[in-house]
Amino acid sequence: QVQLVESGGGLAQAGGSLRLSCVASLSTFFFRMTTMRWYRQAPGNQRELVAVLDTDGSANYVDFVKGRFTISRDNAKNTVYLEMSSLKPEDTAVYYCNANTRPQSWGQGTQVTVSS
């Protein structure tokens, strides 16, 4: 079972920034071959995809974060990041790291709260 540990959540003001980190208990060899994703879930809502980072380095974002969020990875540290800027109150949610392993692996989530 792969363990994912997120950190970096907290309270930010609208317009501010936060950086989330997710460390995976994978070997460096397997981590670099694993697609990583960030999801989020706001109270009363379903979990939704935020960003995907493929093993070739290509990144894709959902429309509501394009231009504001950046997903990246450091394969040497088995870590994926989510840089969030120009935060909005509607970005408030628990953010989850996901690894495209079999079965899928999930972190415990980290709370992001954006005040207006």
C-alpha positions in Angstrom: 0.0 0.0 0.0 1.5 3.3 -1.1 1.3 6.1 1.5 0.8 9.7 0.5 1.3 12.5 3.0 0.1 16.0 2.2 1.2 19.1 3.9 1.1 22.9 3.4 -2.6 23.6 3.8 -3.9 26.4 6.0 -5.6 29.7 6.1 -5.0 32.3 3.4 -6.7 35.5 2.4 -8.3 36.0 -1.0 -5.6 36.8 -3.5 -3.0 35.0 -1.5 -0.9 31.9 -2.1 -0.2 28.5 -0.6 2.0 25.6 -1.7 0.9 22.1 -1.0 3.3 19.1 -0.9 2.7 15.4 -1.2 5.4 12.9 -0.4 4.9 9.3 -1.7 6.3 6.2 -0.1 7.4 4.9 -3.5 10.9 4.2 -4.7 12.3 7.0 -6.9 12.2 4.6 -9.8 8.5 3.9 -9.5 7.6 7.5 -8.5 8.9 8.9 -11.7 6.7 6.4 -13.6 3.6 7.3 -11.7 1.0 9.9 -12.8 0.1 12.2 -9.9 -3.0 14.2 -9.4 -4.5 16.7 -7.0 -8.2 16.6 -6.1 -10.3 18.7 -3.8 -13.5 18.3 -1.9 -15.5 21.2 -0.5 -18.2 20.6 2.2 -21.3 19.1 0.6 -19.6 18.6 -2.8 -18.1 15.6 -4.5 -14.4 15.3 -4.8 -13.2 16.9 -8.0 -10.0 16.8 -10.0 -7.8 19.9 -9.9 -4.6 19.0 -11.7 -2.8 16.1 -13.3 1.0 15.7 -13.8 2.0 12.9 -16.2 5.3 11.1 -16.1 6.4 12.9 -19.2 6.1 16.2 -17.3 2.9 17.3 -19.1 0.4 19.1 -16.8 -3.3 19.6 -17.2 -5.7 21.7 -15.2 -9.4 22.1 -14.8 -10.7 25.4 -16.1 -11.4 26.9 -12.7 -7.7 26.8 -11.7 -6.0 27.5 -15.0 -3.5 30.3 -14.7 -3.6 30.3 -10.9 -2.4 26.8 -9.9 0.7 25.0 -10.9 1.4 21.3 -10.4 5.0 20.1 -10.3 7.1 17.2 -9.1 10.6 16.6 -7.7 11.3 12.9 -8.5 14.4 12.9 -6.4 12.2 13.7 -3.3 9.2 11.6 -4.4 7.2 14.7 -4.0 4.5 16.4 -6.0 3.5 20.1 -5.4 0.6 22.3 -6.0 1.4 26.0 -6.1 -1.8 28.0 -5.6 -2.0 31.7 -6.2 -4.7 34.3 -6.6 -6.7 32.2 -4.2 -10.5 32.7 -4.0 -12.9 31.8 -1.2 -14.4 29.1 -3.5 -11.0 27.4 -3.4 -11.7 26.4 0.2 -11.7 22.6 0.4 -9.8 19.6 1.6 -7.1 18.9 -1.0 -6.1 15.4 -1.7 -3.0 13.9 -3.4 -3.6 10.9 -5.7 -1.1 8.5 -7.2 -2.1 6.5 -10.3 -1.1 3.2 -8.7 -3.0 -0.1 -8.6 -5.1 0.3 -6.6 -5.3 4.0 -6.6 -3.5 5.7 -3.6 -4.9 8.7 -1.7 -3.5 10.9 1.0 -5.4 11.9 4.1 -6.0 15.4 2.8 -5.0 18.9 3.8 -7.4 21.7 4.6 -7.2 24.9 2.6 -9.4 27.8 3.8 -9.5 31.1 1.9 -11.1 34.1 3.6 -12.6 37.0 1.7 
